[in-house]
Amino acid sequence: MIIEVMYKADYCLLCYYMDEAVRDILPDYPDHVEYRRVDFLKGEGKKRFLELSVSLFGEEGVYKKMRIAPIPSLFINGELFFDAIPPRHMLKEAIEEVLADKMNTAKPS
């Protein structure tokens, strides 16, 4: 599972606290979660930020209507899960839901 946080900079307190919320629960899922902070003001982060924005709003929404992914926001496996800092229990519930779905789809029929 890949968790990505759209991150502007350290001076963006909301971004900083969302990053901290994820880092706080990572030790509970050492073999299941890969964390990526998407610094969208830098290099590859810009590209990924646009990819995720397009997945939400389509190319027309992003490039013509200037709609972008919320900042900060949290994506799990490319899907927007939170557009505000989630409480610890809600973040853990979301992770466990995705893990359970993965386990159910991995079982042979």
Backbone as JSON Lines, residues from 0, in Angstrom:
{"i":0,"aa":"M","n":[0.86,-1.16,0.0],"ca":[0.0,0.0,0.0],"c":[0.9,1.23,0.0]}
{"i":1,"aa":"I","n":[0.51,2.22,-0.79],"ca":[1.27,3.46,-0.86],"c":[0.41,4.61,-0.34]}
{"i":2,"aa":"I","n":[0.93,5.3,0.66],"ca":[0.27,6.51,1.18],"c":[1.08,7.7,0.7]}
{"i":3,"aa":"E","n":[0.38,8.68,0.11],"ca":[1.03,9.89,-0.37],"c":[0.34,11.1,0.24]}
{"i":4,"aa":"V","n":[1.15,12.04,0.73],"ca":[0.63,13.3,1.25],"c":[1.09,14.42,0.33]}
{"i":5,"aa":"M","n":[0.12,15.21,-0.14],"ca":[0.46,16.38,-0.95],"c":[1.01,17.44,0.0]}
{"i":6,"aa":"Y","n":[2.25,17.82,-0.22],"ca":[2.99,18.63,0.75],"c":[3.57,19.85,0.06]}
{"i":7,"aa":"K","n":[3.25,21.02,0.58],"ca":[3.75,22.26,-0.01],"c":[5.15,22.59,0.5]}
{"i":8,"aa":"A","n":[5.28,22.77,1.8],"ca":[6.57,23.1,2.41],"c":[6.42,23.05,3.93]}
{"i":9,"aa":"D","n":[7.55,23.09,4.62],"ca":[7.51,23.03,6.08],"c":[6.77,24.22,6.69]}
{"i":10,"aa":"Y","n":[6.74,25.35,6.01],"ca":[6.03,26.52,6.55],"c":[4.52,26.38,6.44]}
{"i":11,"aa":"C","n":[4.05,25.4,5.7],"ca":[2.61,25.11,5.62],"c":[2.28,24.19,6.8]}
{"i":12,"aa":"L","n":[1.75,24.75,7.86],"ca":[1.52,23.97,9.07],"c":[0.55,22.81,8.86]}
{"i":13,"aa":"L","n":[-0.47,23.01,8.05],"ca":[-1.4,21.91,7.79],"c":[-0.68,20.75,7.11]}
{"i":14,"aa":"C","n":[0.19,21.07,6.16],"ca":[0.98,20.03,5.48],"c":[1.87,19.31,6.49]}
{"i":15,"aa":"Y","n":[2.54,20.09,7.31],"ca":[3.45,19.54,8.31],"c":[2.72,18.59,9.26]}
{"i":16,"aa":"Y","n":[1.55,19.0,9.74],"ca":[0.82,18.16,10.69],"c":[0.22,16.92,10.03]}
{"i":17,"aa":"M","n":[-0.17,17.01,8.76],"ca":[-0.65,15.81,8.09],"c":[0.5,14.82,7.91]}
{"i":18,"aa":"D","n":[1.66,15.32,7.52],"ca":[2.86,14.49,7.4],"c":[3.17,13.81,8.73]}
{"i":19,"aa":"E","n":[3.1,14.55,9.81],"ca":[3.36,14.0,11.14],"c":[2.32,12.95,11.53]}
{"i":20,"aa":"A","n":[1.07,13.18,11.17],"ca":[0.01,12.21,11.48],"c":[0.32,10.86,10.84]}
{"i":21,"aa":"V","n":[0.77,10.89,9.59],"ca":[1.1,9.64,8.9],"c":[2.34,9.01,9.52]}
{"i":22,"aa":"R","n":[3.37,9.8,9.72],"ca":[4.61,9.26,10.3],"c":[4.38,8.66,11.69]}
{"i":23,"aa":"D","n":[3.41,9.18,12.4],"ca":[3.09,8.7,13.74],"c":[2.55,7.27,13.72]}
{"i":24,"aa":"I","n":[1.8,6.91,12.7],"ca":[1.2,5.57,12.67],"c":[2.02,4.57,11.84]}
{"i":25,"aa":"L","n":[3.01,5.03,11.09],"ca":[3.8,4.13,10.25],"c":[4.4,2.95,11.01]}
{"i":26,"aa":"P","n":[4.92,3.13,12.22],"ca":[5.48,1.98,12.94],"c":[4.48,0.85,13.18]}
{"i":27,"aa":"D","n":[3.19,1.14,13.13],"ca":[2.17,0.11,13.32],"c":[2.0,-0.78,12.08]}
{"i":28,"aa":"Y","n":[2.55,-0.35,10.94],"ca":[2.36,-1.08,9.68],"c":[3.69,-1.2,8.93]}
{"i":29,"aa":"P","n":[4.73,-1.76,9.56],"ca":[6.06,-1.74,8.95],"c":[6.17,-2.49,7.63]}
{"i":30,"aa":"D","n":[5.42,-3.55,7.46],"ca":[5.53,-4.35,6.24],"c":[4.43,-4.09,5.23]}
{"i":31,"aa":"H","n":[3.54,-3.16,5.53],"ca":[2.37,-2.98,4.69],"c":[2.25,-1.61,4.04]}
{"i":32,"aa":"V","n":[2.93,-0.6,4.59],"ca":[2.74,0.77,4.11],"c":[4.06,1.37,3.64]}
{"i":33,"aa":"E","n":[4.01,1.9,2.43],"ca":[5.12,2.71,1.91],"c":[4.63,4.15,1.92]}
{"i":34,"aa":"Y","n":[5.4,5.03,2.53],"ca":[4.98,6.43,2.64],"c":[5.8,7.31,1.71]}
{"i":35,"aa":"R","n":[5.09,8.17,0.99],"ca":[5.74,9.14,0.11],"c":[5.17,10.53,0.37]}
{"i":36,"aa":"R","n":[6.03,11.44,0.7],"ca":[5.62,12.83,0.83],"c":[5.85,13.48,-0.53]}
{"i":37,"aa":"V","n":[4.79,13.98,-1.14],"ca":[4.87,14.57,-2.48],"c":[5.1,16.07,-2.32]}
{"i":38,"aa":"D","n":[6.36,16.47,-2.4],"ca":[6.73,17.89,-2.33],"c":[6.46,18.5,-3.7]}
{"i":39,"aa":"F","n":[5.27,19.05,-3.88],"ca":[4.84,19.43,-5.22],"c":[5.49,20.71,-5.74]}
{"i":40,"aa":"L","n":[6.32,21.35,-4.95],"ca":[7.06,22.51,-5.44],"c":[8.42,22.1,-6.0]}
{"i":41,"aa":"K","n":[8.74,20.81,-5.93],"ca":[10.05,20.31,-6.36],"c":[9.91,19.19,-7.39]}
{"i":42,"aa":"G","n":[10.79,19.18,-8.37],"ca":[11.01,18.12,-9.34],"c":[9.89,17.13,-9.58]}
{"i":43,"aa":"E","n":[10.14,15.87,-9.19],"ca":[9.19,14.79,-9.43],"c":[7.87,14.99,-8.69]}
{"i":44,"aa":"G","n":[7.91,15.73,-7.6],"ca":[6.69,16.0,-6.84],"c":[5.67,16.76,-7.66]}
{"i":45,"aa":"K","n":[6.14,17.68,-8.51],"ca":[5.23,18.44,-9.38],"c":[4.47,17.5,-10.31]}
{"i":46,"aa":"K","n":[5.22,16.58,-10.91],"ca":[4.62,15.63,-11.86],"c":[3.58,14.75,-11.17]}
{"i":47,"aa":"R","n":[3.93,14.22,-10.01],"ca":[3.0,13.34,-9.29],"c":[1.76,14.1,-8.84]}
{"i":48,"aa":"F","n":[1.95,15.33,-8.37],"ca":[0.84,16.17,-7.95],"c":[-0.14,16.37,-9.1]}
{"i":49,"aa":"L","n":[0.38,16.65,-10.29],"ca":[-0.49,16.83,-11.46],"c":[-1.19,15.53,-11.84]}
{"i":50,"aa":"E","n":[-0.48,14.4,-11.76],"ca":[-1.1,13.11,-12.06],"c":[-2.29,12.84,-11.13]}
{"i":51,"aa":"L","n":[-2.09,13.08,-9.85],"ca":[-3.18,12.85,-8.9],"c":[-4.31,13.86,-9.07]}
{"i":52,"aa":"S","n":[-3.98,15.09,-9.41],"ca":[-5.01,16.1,-9.68],"c":[-5.84,15.7,-10.89]}
{"i":53,"aa":"V","n":[-5.18,15.21,-11.94],"ca":[-5.89,14.75,-13.14],"c":[-6.77,13.56,-12.81]}
{"i":54,"aa":"S","n":[-6.3,12.67,-11.93],"ca":[-7.13,11.51,-11.55],"c":[-8.41,11.96,-10.85]}
{"i":55,"aa":"L","n":[-8.37,13.1,-10.17],"ca":[-9.55,13.62,-9.49],"c":[-10.48,14.39,-10.41]}
{"i":56,"aa":"F","n":[-9.92,15.25,-11.26],"ca":[-10.72,16.22,-12.01],"c":[-10.64,16.09,-13.53]}
{"i":57,"aa":"G","n":[-9.84,15.17,-14.03],"ca":[-9.66,15.03,-15.46],"c":[-8.73,16.11,-16.0]}
{"i":58,"aa":"E","n":[-8.23,15.89,-17.21],"ca":[-7.29,16.85,-17.8],"c":[-7.93,18.22,-17.99]}
{"i":59,"aa":"E","n":[-9.17,18.23,-18.44],"ca":[-9.85,19.52,-18.65],"c":[-10.01,20.26,-17.32]}
{"i":60,"aa":"G","n":[-10.37,19.54,-16.28],"ca":[-10.53,20.16,-14.97],"c":[-9.25,20.79,-14.46]}
{"i":61,"aa":"V","n":[-8.13,20.12,-14.71],"ca":[-6.84,20.63,-14.22],"c":[-6.3,21.73,-15.12]}
{"i":62,"aa":"Y","n":[-6.24,21.46,-16.42],"ca":[-5.54,22.38,-17.32],"c":[-6.4,23.53,-17.84]}
{"i":63,"aa":"K","n":[-7.71,23.36,-17.86],"ca":[-8.57,24.46,-18.34],"c":[-9.28,25.18,-17.2]}
{"i":64,"aa":"K","n":[-9.7,24.42,-16.2],"ca":[-10.45,25.02,-15.09],"c":[-9.58,25.24,-13.85]}
{"i":65,"aa":"M","n":[-8.31,24.85,-13.94],"ca":[-7.32,25.06,-12.88],"c":[-7.72,24.43,-11.54]}
{"i":66,"aa":"R","n":[-8.32,23.26,-11.6],"ca":[-8.65,22.53,-10.37],"c":[-7.47,21.62,-10.02]}
{"i":67,"aa":"I","n":[-7.11,21.58,-8.76],"ca":[-5.99,20.75,-8.33],"c":[-6.37,19.99,-7.05]}
{"i":68,"aa":"A","n":[-5.56,18.98,-6.76],"ca":[-5.77,18.21,-5.53],"c":[-5.68,19.14,-4.32]}
{"i":69,"aa":"P","n":[-6.47,18.88,-3.3],"ca":[-6.41,19.71,-2.09],"c":[-5.01,19.69,-1.46]}
{"i":70,"aa":"I","n":[-4.69,20.77,-0.79],"ca":[-3.4,20.87,-0.11],"c":[-3.67,21.23,1.34]}
{"i":71,"aa":"P","n":[-3.27,20.4,2.28],"ca":[-2.73,19.07,2.08],"c":[-3.85,18.08,1.78]}
{"i":72,"aa":"S","n":[-3.46,16.94,1.29],"ca":[-4.4,15.84,1.11],"c":[-3.64,14.54,1.22]}
{"i":73,"aa":"L","n":[-4.38,13.47,1.47],"ca":[-3.77,12.16,1.66],"c":[-4.41,11.17,0.7]}
{"i":74,"aa":"F","n":[-3.58,10.53,-0.09],"ca":[-4.02,9.52,-1.05],"c":[-3.5,8.16,-0.61]}
{"i":75,"aa":"I","n":[-4.34,7.16,-0.77],"ca":[-3.92,5.78,-0.54],"c":[-4.1,5.04,-1.86]}
{"i":76,"aa":"N","n":[-3.01,4.5,-2.36],"ca":[-2.99,3.8,-3.65],"c":[-3.61,4.65,-4.76]}
{"i":77,"aa":"G","n":[-3.31,5.95,-4.74],"ca":[-3.77,6.85,-5.79],"c":[-5.19,7.36,-5.63]}
{"i":78,"aa":"E","n":[-5.85,7.0,-4.55],"ca":[-7.23,7.43,-4.31],"c":[-7.27,8.42,-3.15]}
{"i":79,"aa":"L","n":[-7.96,9.54,-3.35],"ca":[-8.07,10.55,-2.29],"c":[-8.87,9.98,-1.12]}
{"i":80,"aa":"F","n":[-8.24,9.99,0.07],"ca":[-8.92,9.53,1.27],"c":[-9.23,10.66,2.22]}
{"i":81,"aa":"F","n":[-8.32,11.62,2.36],"ca":[-8.52,12.73,3.3],"c":[-8.07,14.04,2.67]}
{"i":82,"aa":"D","n":[-8.89,15.08,2.84],"ca":[-8.49,16.41,2.39],"c":[-8.31,17.35,3.58]}
{"i":83,"aa":"A","n":[-8.21,16.76,4.75],"ca":[-7.91,17.48,5.99],"c":[-7.14,16.5,6.87]}
{"i":84,"aa":"I","n":[-6.49,17.01,7.89],"ca":[-5.69,16.15,8.76],"c":[-6.62,15.16,9.47]}
{"i":85,"aa":"P","n":[-6.42,13.87,9.23],"ca":[-7.31,12.88,9.85],"c":[-6.92,12.6,11.3]}
{"i":86,"aa":"P","n":[-7.92,12.37,12.15],"ca":[-7.6,11.87,13.49],"c":[-6.91,10.51,13.35]}
{"i":87,"aa":"R","n":[-6.08,10.2,14.3],"ca":[-5.3,8.95,14.25],"c":[-6.2,7.73,14.01]}
{"i":88,"aa":"H","n":[-7.32,7.63,14.73],"ca":[-8.17,6.45,14.59],"c":[-8.78,6.35,13.19]}
{"i":89,"aa":"M","n":[-9.11,7.48,12.58],"ca":[-9.69,7.44,11.22],"c":[-8.64,7.03,10.19]}
{"i":90,"aa":"L","n":[-7.42,7.5,10.37],"ca":[-6.34,7.12,9.47],"c":[-6.06,5.62,9.57]}
{"i":91,"aa":"K","n":[-6.02,5.11,10.79],"ca":[-5.79,3.68,10.99],"c":[-6.95,2.85,10.41]}
{"i":92,"aa":"E","n":[-8.18,3.32,10.58],"ca":[-9.33,2.61,10.0],"c":[-9.23,2.56,8.49]}
{"i":93,"aa":"A","n":[-8.82,3.66,7.87],"ca":[-8.69,3.69,6.41],"c":[-7.61,2.71,5.95]}
{"i":94,"aa":"I","n":[-6.5,2.69,6.64],"ca":[-5.41,1.76,6.28],"c":[-5.87,0.32,6.44]}
{"i":95,"aa":"E","n":[-6.53,0.04,7.54],"ca":[-6.98,-1.33,7.79],"c":[-8.06,-1.76,6.8]}
{"i":96,"aa":"E","n":[-8.89,-0.82,6.36],"ca":[-9.9,-1.12,5.34],"c":[-9.23,-1.49,4.02]}
{"i":97,"aa":"V","n":[-8.22,-0.72,3.63],"ca":[-7.51,-1.01,2.38],"c":[-6.77,-2.34,2.49]}
{"i":98,"aa":"L","n":[-6.15,-2.6,3.62],"ca":[-5.46,-3.88,3.82],"c":[-6.44,-5.05,3.76]}
{"i":99,"aa":"A","n":[-7.61,-4.9,4.37],"ca":[-8.62,-5.96,4.34],"c":[-9.11,-6.2,2.92]}
{"i":100,"aa":"D","n":[-9.34,-5.13,2.17],"ca":[-9.76,-5.27,0.77],"c":[-8.69,-6.0,-0.04]}
{"i":101,"aa":"K","n":[-7.44,-5.67,0.22],"ca":[-6.34,-6.32,-0.49],"c":[-6.29,-7.81,-0.17]}
{"i":102,"aa":"M","n":[-6.51,-8.15,1.1],"ca":[-6.49,-9.55,1.51],"c":[-7.65,-10.32,0.88]}
{"i":103,"aa":"N","n":[-8.82,-9.68,0.8],"ca":[-10.0,-10.33,0.21],"c":[-9.84,-10.56,-1.28]}
{"i":104,"aa":"T","n":[-9.21,-9.62,-1.98],"ca":[-9.02,-9.79,-3.42],"c":[-7.88,-10.73,-3.73]}
{"i":105,"aa":"A","n":[-6.97,-10.94,-2.77],"ca":[-5.83,-11.84,-2.98],"c":[-6.2,-13.3,-2.76]}
{"i":106,"aa":"K","n":[-7.32,-13.56,-2.06],"ca":[-7.73,-14.94,-1.79],"c":[-8.25,-15.59,-3.07]}
{"i":107,"aa":"P","n":[-7.81,-16.82,-3.34],"ca":[-8.34,-17.52,-4.52],"c":[-9.81,-17.89,-4.33]}
{"i":108,"aa":"S","n":[-10.54,-17.86,-5.4],"ca":[-11.98,-18.17,-5.34],"c":[-12.24,-19.65,-5.41]}
